[in-house]
Amino acid sequence: MRKSLGEQLLDLKERIEGAKVQKAEIEGSVKSSLKRLKKEFDCDSVEGAEKLFKKMEADIEKKRTKLENKIDALKNRFFTEEF
């Protein structure tokens, strides 16, 4: 059984209202996320956060490499020396 034009319009109206609510929720979430980026990382945009992330990631990699080198040096020192 097909819905009448009035029922179809009512269904469409309900879907539109649901989409509006969802849009408002998403906008609120985005606004909240951007506020947090600003507060915690002093970033004003997603692009700025991506740049900061890449910089932090590179810094972590440098520190990891440095730490691994120090561990290797300690291993060599303590496991190759005679007591």
C-alpha positions, 0 to 999 in steps of 0.5 A: 500500500502506497502512502498518501502524499500527505503521509510522504510529506510528513515522513519527509518533514520528520527526516528533515527535523531529525537531520537538523538535530543531528547537524546541531549535535555535530556542530556542537561537537566540532565547536567543543573539539576546537575549544579543547584544541585551543585550550590544551594545545594552543591550536586554532584549527584542525590544520594547526593540530595536524602540524603540531601532531607531526612535530610531536611525532617527530620529537618522540621518534628522535627521543626514542632513537636517542634512548635506544642508542643509550640502552645499546651503549649501556648493554655494550658497556656492562655485557662486554666488560670483564668484572 
